[in-house]
Amino acid sequence: MDCPVCGAENPPGASNCQGCQLSTSLFSAVREAAGTGPADSDYAKAIAEILAVVGPEAPGAAGEARSGATLTSQPRFPALTEARRHREPVLREPTLPNLPMLPAGSGVSLLHQQVEELVQVGRREGLDLTDIDTQMMEALRTENSSQLDSIRRTLFVQVAGAVAEDLEVQTARRNELAALVATPAVDGDLATSREAFTAGDLGGTVRGLRQVADGLSSLEEEWATCQVLTAEADLMIETMRDLGHDPGPAAGPLAEGRRLARQGDSERAEHVLAGANRALWELLAPELTHSLKGILTQLQGWASSGQDITPEVHELRQLSALIRRRNFGAAVSAYRRLRVATSSTAVPSAP
């Protein structure tokens, strides 16, 4: 009765693991999904049944599927947008403030200094300020303070807008991570950056945002696997519910994995989340098989009517390749794409 997910010992007759709440009825299946069960297990039979439905893997499909199964794109995970919508709610930061007030300035020397500082900040933010340089040099040559002040005002709005966008991007990165793990150091740096922005200190804001970006990159690297596993689990849960099945028996390990992540224990969180995904897949596999049979029947009907089903067949073969490698998260994504492609009741027009 040792739990295959968290390793907790459980008394005989227990219905759920005392450590992570995984249903004990899934203990054997999770072991099998981890590759420690017999080759003729129920789990292996479920995989074989799905593969029998989707058909053999086409030549070259494994390589294509491998590239399609790349689930991470550091520092964020754009491939998992669909799953992110179903994560636990995140406490959002206050909305970005309006553009700050332009600091007072007069005299050619002070105006020149302020424009130079704004140019430096703008370049760090990736702005093309070639025209501004030309205008500034002309104003300095003629010692035209009114022209220099006009340049300063225009430049301030342009640079402040870029800095505000950068602040929004880093806040979004923080929110994405905060759904999984605590980010106190990053939160402190973000708060300091916001204060600097409100005060009109764009240089100070950008310096603070560089610290925020570095901190987020370190956290994203440390927690990348847990982020992917959590997103995959959310996607499997949504798919299971769409198919009318209850993910409850496997929900406990997912909650436990998130709890461990909040405590900062990335190694144990990753282990438990991987077990949660194997348990969720075990519950999803029979429903997936049933749904795929219906999709296959629909495609056969289209083919018999002379319709081109090449894209759908390609997706089936991708799905087959992913399941063979036990890349369940990517397999579920492929299944969802296939389901969307075949969801219309109307038969597609012949070319």
C-alpha positions as CSV (number, residue, x, y, z in Angstrom):
1,M,0.0,0.0,0.0
2,D,2.9,2.4,-0.5
3,C,1.7,5.3,-2.7
4,P,3.4,5.3,-6.1
5,V,3.1,9.1,-6.2
6,C,4.2,10.4,-2.8
7,G,5.6,7.2,-1.2
8,A,3.4,7.4,1.8
9,E,2.5,4.2,3.6
10,N,-1.2,3.4,3.8
11,P,-3.1,0.9,6.0
12,P,-4.9,-2.0,4.3
13,G,-8.3,-1.1,3.1
14,A,-7.6,2.7,2.8
15,S,-9.6,4.3,-0.1
16,N,-7.2,7.2,-0.6
17,C,-3.6,7.8,0.1
18,Q,-3.0,9.5,3.4
19,G,-0.3,11.7,1.9
20,C,-1.6,13.0,-1.4
21,Q,-5.2,11.7,-1.5
22,L,-4.7,9.6,-4.7
23,S,-7.4,6.9,-4.9
24,T,-5.8,3.6,-4.0
25,S,-7.7,2.1,-6.9
26,L,-5.2,3.9,-9.1
27,F,-2.0,2.7,-7.4
28,S,-1.4,-0.1,-9.8
29,A,-2.2,1.9,-12.8
30,V,0.2,4.7,-11.8
31,R,3.0,2.2,-11.3
32,E,2.2,0.8,-14.8
33,A,2.2,4.3,-16.3
34,A,5.6,4.9,-14.8
35,G,6.9,1.8,-16.6
36,T,7.1,-0.4,-13.5
37,G,4.1,-2.6,-14.2
38,P,3.7,-5.8,-16.3
39,A,3.6,-5.6,-20.1
40,D,0.2,-7.2,-20.1
41,S,-1.3,-4.8,-17.5
42,D,-4.6,-3.0,-17.9
43,Y,-2.7,0.2,-18.6
44,A,-0.7,-1.4,-21.4
45,K,-3.9,-2.8,-22.9
46,A,-5.5,0.7,-22.8
47,I,-2.5,2.1,-24.7
48,A,-2.7,-0.7,-27.2
49,E,-6.4,-0.1,-27.7
50,I,-5.9,3.6,-28.5
51,L,-3.1,2.7,-30.9
52,A,-5.3,0.2,-32.6
53,V,-7.9,2.9,-33.1
54,V,-5.5,5.6,-34.5
55,G,-3.5,3.2,-36.6
56,P,0.2,2.7,-37.2
57,E,2.8,5.5,-37.1
58,A,3.7,6.8,-40.5
59,P,7.4,7.0,-41.7
60,G,8.8,10.2,-40.4
61,A,5.9,10.8,-38.0
62,A,8.0,10.2,-34.9
63,G,10.4,13.1,-35.8
64,E,7.5,15.4,-36.7
65,A,5.7,14.5,-33.4
66,R,8.9,15.0,-31.5
67,S,9.2,18.6,-32.7
68,G,5.5,19.1,-32.0
69,A,5.9,17.8,-28.5
70,T,8.3,20.6,-27.4
71,L,6.2,22.0,-24.7
72,T,8.4,24.7,-23.3
73,S,9.8,27.9,-24.9
74,Q,11.8,29.7,-22.2
75,P,11.2,31.8,-20.4
76,R,7.5,31.3,-20.9
77,F,5.3,28.6,-22.4
78,P,3.3,30.0,-25.3
79,A,2.5,26.4,-26.5
80,L,0.4,25.9,-23.4
81,T,-1.9,28.9,-23.7
82,E,-4.9,26.6,-23.9
83,A,-4.1,25.0,-20.5
84,R,-3.2,28.2,-18.8
85,R,-6.8,29.4,-18.9
86,H,-7.8,26.7,-16.5
87,R,-5.2,27.2,-13.8
88,E,-6.1,28.3,-10.3
89,P,-7.0,32.0,-10.1
90,V,-4.0,34.3,-9.6
91,L,-4.0,37.4,-7.3
92,R,-3.3,40.1,-9.9
93,E,-1.2,43.1,-9.3
94,P,-2.9,46.5,-9.4
95,T,-3.4,47.8,-12.9
96,L,-0.5,49.8,-14.4
97,P,-0.6,53.5,-13.4
98,N,-1.1,56.3,-16.0
99,L,2.0,57.8,-17.5
100,P,3.9,59.7,-14.8
101,M,4.4,63.5,-14.7
102,L,7.3,64.9,-16.6
103,P,9.9,66.2,-14.1
104,A,10.4,70.0,-14.2
105,G,13.4,71.3,-16.2
106,S,14.7,74.6,-17.6
107,G,17.9,75.8,-19.1
108,V,19.8,74.2,-22.0
109,S,22.2,72.3,-19.7
110,L,19.5,70.7,-17.6
111,L,17.2,70.0,-20.6
112,H,20.2,68.4,-22.4
113,Q,20.9,66.2,-19.4
114,Q,17.3,65.0,-19.1
115,V,17.0,64.3,-22.8
116,E,20.3,62.3,-22.7
117,E,18.9,60.2,-19.8
118,L,15.7,59.6,-21.7
119,V,17.6,58.5,-24.8
120,Q,19.7,56.0,-22.8
121,V,16.5,54.6,-21.2
122,G,14.8,54.4,-24.6
123,R,17.7,52.6,-26.2
124,R,17.7,50.0,-23.3
125,E,14.0,49.5,-24.1
126,G,14.9,48.9,-27.8
127,L,13.5,52.2,-29.2
128,D,15.0,53.6,-32.5
129,L,15.8,57.2,-31.5
130,T,17.9,58.2,-34.5
131,D,15.7,61.1,-35.4
132,I,15.7,62.3,-31.8
133,D,19.6,62.4,-31.8
134,T,19.6,64.5,-35.0
135,Q,17.0,67.0,-33.5
136,M,18.9,67.2,-30.2
137,M,22.2,68.0,-31.9
138,E,20.5,70.8,-33.9
139,A,18.9,72.2,-30.7
140,L,22.2,72.1,-28.9
141,R,24.1,73.7,-31.7
142,T,21.7,76.7,-31.8
143,E,21.2,76.6,-28.0
144,N,17.4,76.5,-28.6
145,S,16.0,75.7,-25.2
146,S,12.3,75.7,-26.4
147,Q,13.1,73.2,-29.1
148,L,15.1,71.1,-26.6
149,D,12.1,71.2,-24.2
150,S,9.8,70.1,-27.0
151,I,12.1,67.2,-27.8
152,R,12.2,66.3,-24.1
153,R,8.4,66.2,-23.8
154,T,7.9,64.1,-26.9
155,L,10.6,61.7,-25.9
156,F,9.3,61.4,-22.4
157,V,5.9,60.2,-23.6
158,Q,7.5,57.7,-26.0
159,V,10.0,56.3,-23.5
160,A,7.4,56.2,-20.7
161,G,5.1,54.2,-22.9
162,A,7.8,51.6,-23.7
163,V,8.7,51.3,-20.0
164,A,5.0,50.9,-19.0
165,E,4.8,48.0,-21.6
166,D,7.9,46.4,-20.1
167,L,6.4,46.7,-16.6
168,E,3.3,45.0,-17.9
169,V,5.2,42.2,-19.5
170,Q,7.2,41.5,-16.3
171,T,4.1,41.6,-14.2
172,A,2.4,39.0,-16.5
173,R,5.5,36.8,-16.2
174,R,5.3,37.1,-12.4
175,N,1.6,36.3,-12.4
176,E,2.2,33.2,-14.5
177,L,4.8,31.9,-12.0
178,A,2.8,33.0,-9.0
179,A,0.1,30.5,-10.0
180,L,2.6,27.8,-9.0
181,V,5.3,29.2,-6.6
182,A,5.7,32.1,-4.2
183,T,7.7,35.0,-5.7
184,P,8.5,37.3,-2.7
185,A,11.8,38.7,-4.0
186,V,10.4,39.4,-7.4
187,D,7.3,41.0,-5.9
188,G,9.5,43.4,-3.9
189,D,11.5,44.4,-7.0
190,L,8.2,44.9,-8.9
191,A,6.8,47.2,-6.2
192,T,10.0,49.3,-6.2
193,S,9.8,49.6,-10.0
194,R,6.2,50.7,-9.8
195,E,7.0,53.4,-7.3
196,A,9.8,54.6,-9.5
197,F,7.5,54.7,-12.5
198,T,4.8,56.7,-10.7
199,A,7.5,59.2,-9.6
200,G,8.6,59.6,-13.2
201,D,12.0,58.0,-12.6
202,L,12.1,56.0,-15.8
203,G,15.8,55.1,-15.4
204,G,15.2,53.7,-11.9
205,T,12.2,51.8,-13.2
206,V,14.2,50.1,-15.9
207,R,17.0,49.2,-13.5
208,G,14.5,47.7,-11.2
209,L,12.8,45.8,-14.1
210,R,16.2,44.3,-15.1
211,Q,16.4,42.8,-11.6
212,V,12.8,41.6,-11.9
213,A,13.6,40.0,-15.3
214,D,16.7,38.2,-13.9
215,G,14.9,36.9,-10.9
216,L,12.0,35.6,-13.1
217,S,14.4,33.9,-15.5
218,S,16.0,32.1,-12.6
219,L,12.7,31.0,-11.2
220,E,11.4,29.9,-14.6
221,E,14.5,27.8,-15.2
222,E,14.1,26.2,-11.7
223,W,10.4,25.5,-12.1
224,A,10.1,24.9,-15.8
225,T,9.2,21.2,-15.4
226,C,6.7,21.8,-12.7
227,Q,5.0,24.5,-14.9
228,V,4.7,22.1,-17.8
229,L,3.4,19.3,-15.7
230,T,0.8,21.5,-14.1
231,A,-0.3,22.9,-17.4
232,E,-0.6,19.4,-18.8
233,A,-2.6,18.2,-15.8
234,D,-5.0,21.1,-16.2
235,L,-5.4,20.3,-19.9
236,M,-6.1,16.6,-19.1
237,I,-8.7,17.6,-16.4
238,E,-10.5,19.9,-18.8
239,T,-10.5,17.2,-21.5
240,M,-11.8,14.6,-19.1
241,R,-14.6,16.9,-18.0
242,D,-15.4,17.7,-21.6
243,L,-15.8,13.9,-22.2
244,G,-18.1,13.7,-19.1
245,H,-15.7,12.0,-16.8
246,D,-14.8,12.9,-13.2
247,P,-11.0,13.6,-12.5
248,G,-11.6,13.5,-8.8
249,P,-9.8,10.2,-8.0
250,A,-6.6,11.7,-9.3
251,A,-7.1,15.3,-8.2
252,G,-5.4,14.8,-4.8
253,P,-1.8,14.5,-6.1
254,L,-2.2,17.6,-8.3
255,A,-3.2,19.6,-5.2
256,E,-0.4,18.1,-3.2
257,G,2.1,18.9,-6.0
258,R,0.9,22.5,-6.0
259,R,1.2,22.7,-2.2
260,L,4.8,21.4,-2.3
261,A,5.6,24.0,-5.0
262,R,4.2,26.8,-2.9
263,Q,6.5,25.6,-0.1
264,G,9.5,25.9,-2.5
265,D,10.2,22.1,-2.7
266,S,10.7,21.8,-6.5
267,E,12.2,18.3,-6.4
268,R,9.3,16.7,-4.5
269,A,6.7,18.8,-6.3
270,E,8.0,17.6,-9.7
271,H,7.9,14.0,-8.5
272,V,4.3,14.3,-7.2
273,L,3.1,16.3,-10.3
274,A,4.5,13.6,-12.6
275,G,2.6,11.0,-10.6
276,A,-0.5,13.1,-10.8
277,N,-0.3,13.3,-14.6
278,R,0.1,9.5,-14.8
279,A,-3.0,9.0,-12.7
280,L,-5.0,11.5,-14.7
281,W,-3.9,9.8,-17.9
282,E,-5.1,6.5,-16.6
283,L,-8.5,7.9,-16.0
284,L,-8.6,9.7,-19.3
285,A,-7.3,6.9,-21.6
286,P,-10.6,4.9,-21.8
287,E,-12.6,8.0,-22.5
288,L,-10.1,9.0,-25.1
289,T,-10.4,5.6,-26.8
290,H,-14.1,5.9,-27.0
291,S,-14.0,9.4,-28.4
292,L,-11.3,8.4,-31.0
293,K,-13.5,5.6,-32.2
294,G,-16.2,8.1,-33.0
295,I,-13.8,10.4,-34.7
296,L,-12.4,7.6,-36.8
297,T,-15.9,6.6,-37.9
298,Q,-16.6,10.1,-38.9
299,L,-13.4,10.3,-40.9
300,Q,-14.1,7.0,-42.6
301,G,-17.5,8.5,-43.7
302,W,-15.8,11.6,-45.1
303,A,-13.3,9.5,-46.9
304,S,-16.0,7.2,-48.5
305,S,-17.6,10.4,-49.8
306,G,-14.4,11.4,-51.6
307,Q,-13.3,14.0,-49.1
308,D,-9.7,14.7,-48.4
309,I,-8.9,13.8,-44.8
310,T,-5.1,14.0,-45.1
311,P,-4.7,16.6,-42.3
312,E,-6.8,14.6,-39.9
313,V,-4.9,11.4,-40.7
314,H,-1.6,13.2,-40.1
315,E,-2.9,14.4,-36.7
316,L,-3.9,10.8,-35.8
317,R,-0.4,9.6,-36.6
318,Q,1.2,12.4,-34.5
319,L,-1.1,11.3,-31.7
320,S,0.1,7.7,-32.1
321,A,3.7,8.7,-32.0
322,L,3.3,10.8,-28.9
323,I,1.4,8.0,-27.0
324,R,4.1,5.5,-27.9
325,R,6.6,7.7,-26.2
326,R,4.2,8.4,-23.3
327,N,4.2,12.1,-24.0
328,F,0.7,12.3,-22.6
329,G,0.4,16.1,-22.4
330,A,1.3,16.6,-26.0
331,A,-0.9,13.6,-27.0
332,V,-3.9,15.3,-25.3
333,S,-3.2,18.5,-27.2
334,A,-3.1,16.6,-30.5
335,Y,-6.3,14.9,-29.6
336,R,-8.0,18.3,-28.9
337,R,-6.8,19.7,-32.2
338,L,-8.2,16.6,-33.9
339,R,-11.5,16.9,-32.1
340,V,-11.8,20.6,-33.1
341,A,-11.1,19.7,-36.8
342,T,-13.8,17.0,-36.8
343,S,-16.4,18.8,-34.6
344,S,-18.4,20.3,-37.4
345,T,-21.5,18.3,-38.3
346,A,-21.2,19.5,-41.9
347,V,-19.1,17.4,-44.2
348,P,-16.2,19.5,-45.6
349,S,-16.4,20.5,-49.3
350,A,-14.5,18.5,-51.8
351,P,-11.5,20.3,-53.3
